[in-house]
């Protein structure tokens, strides 16, 4: 018997992950049974609020913080916007300088570009060739009139871990008036995070990157800082994010957190899988690695000599294998992350991102490697 | 107050004995375009088409948007219908035009009388209505040379029609009056504009798109569909053929000199499009080429491409600059779709140094390395059809 249906090999988990069963069940339950408005004073409302509180507690447990430091938003983009605009508005009398990196997610970069147009001085720190911003550069960039430092923890294209702690240390050493914002979307649920110990004031997370639903995420905001909201209304989320809470999605996020494996153990499992993938990729001629060796092992970024990213991606897709050509948010455009690492156009145009989740196994890697080899053999090269 | 849409046709009125065929076609196209808006009745008399809504709920603004995109119309307007006596004309004009007349300072009245049995002459109607409106709207002044608004009264067989100004129609000829042709559509800025221009001349459209997965993305095809939907707002439904092209591109890449790649590929596109065109009753091909835009669009290259087909190839953009093409694409709302970054159809295969002055004999010689018949047959066999509305 020939098996006609190819196994789905999903290796694009940094774009989004498959929602887990518990998440789907909890969403279902919230829509079918527990559909009250958490602001209502009656029993239905209270029941919905309780589910939401459980979710808040689950997030707070993961971040070793208080529940009143967690604010739900529609996802990473909104959380980044609230954090950046909020911090700058709160501190604008104390300085004009913003420090960030050139490899942030577009929801951070575009927000900061808008502030730059309004007259703020922005420093965009560039990474080295391995994709990591140097501690010394961060140190030097933070001055006594810096009001916001925004640095992501794990880069979404390369997995490179950024020295966010260095920013916290620099801020406290010179007592800069800056709030420290950290986009931790790619790290949440995958690394042990303790924002207060890391000196982070504001931290962004998003549920669909850890097997929860899309449309929900949130912001950790330290109780020690105050920021103003961007939208006004019924005062939900302690006034920071008005609008009836998306209880089904919040319940779904709770389900996803309940199913998260122990993150250290899972990290070791994925590290072995990643190391195996790298070993096998090294069998192939013309592969170069764009992720640093000490990147978060969930992401491998490679370039395939002479093969256009999109072409290879579509070829793999025809074999039911899904990877990404750069980040999903930048459909078609060449990666600004790889470019600012100083990689050549040829490297950027032929980049592929393979990103793992707890659902992947060695068979997935083997199927991917075999198809990649086939693609390299059959696809025409570009010049 | 009863309202209608009046439609005046342009160059169609010049046609002799064929005129009623053209009129019938225009009415058919109007009916199709207005079907989603609501029930209407269409009549024609004296070089004018009258559209009468059959319900009070009829959304005139949406209807006018649709009419604006029907080819074969020189001008159109929304008008109010009055009884054929001067008292009713004066009353209705006052009520119907009040809002507009309050906004302006100067006006003039133009009257046309095609019903010569009406007791007043055209100048008499103008004078009476002008005088009446001046009395009712004291802020107004008459300016016969450069008025802010022209109020028009047309006294016709079945009533008097009152309107303020009129809108320019899409021009051209009713789609279907010029036969069928097949447009080669890539997803770029040019081909939808070319398709639109030929539809404007009354040509009914088929479209041929070449897909080369995995070198091109599914999104490129979706984009082509979106573009054709925009064109179809003017041209009516379009039959789209999506031709699998990967095998042909790979074969050319493997077996032919690199410098000829694009030209041989374009010749294949012509040959396949011709077969598809014939299968679908098309009499010509349409492309978005313009001289000198890229290496494959030099005169020499176009000659080599043309030689691949016996059908006439229409290139309505041939003498246009990119900016002129972009301007039309913005007007017909295809620009924003065209610039989505998914097309780069064949960048993988694009030669570094394409031949700009190719010679046909050399190309034909290069093509001998390929089994042209089988390649084309395979492509035709794999072609998928769908209707874009």
HADDOCK unambig.tbl for C-alpha pairs under 7 A between the chains (distance, minus, plus):
assign (segid A and resid 311 and name CA) (segid B and resid 214 and name CA) 5.22 0.50 0.50
assign (segid A and resid 311 and name CA) (segid B and resid 215 and name CA) 4.52 0.50 0.50
assign (segid A and resid 311 and name CA) (segid B and resid 216 and name CA) 6.78 0.50 0.50
assign (segid A and resid 314 and name CA) (segid B and resid 213 and name CA) 6.91 0.50 0.50
assign (segid A and resid 314 and name CA) (segid B and resid 214 and name CA) 4.65 0.50 0.50
assign (segid A and resid 314 and name CA) (segid B and resid 217 and name CA) 6.64 0.50 0.50
assign (segid A and resid 315 and name CA) (segid B and resid 214 and name CA) 4.84 0.50 0.50
assign (segid A and resid 332 and name CA) (segid B and resid 341 and name CA) 5.72 0.50 0.50
assign (segid A and resid 332 and name CA) (segid B and resid 342 and name CA) 6.52 0.50 0.50
assign (segid A and resid 380 and name CA) (segid B and resid 348 and name CA) 6.90 0.50 0.50
assign (segid A and resid 381 and name CA) (segid B and resid 348 and name CA) 6.55 0.50 0.50
assign (segid A and resid 382 and name CA) (segid B and resid 348 and name CA) 4.75 0.50 0.50
assign (segid A and resid 382 and name CA) (segid B and resid 349 and name CA) 6.72 0.50 0.50
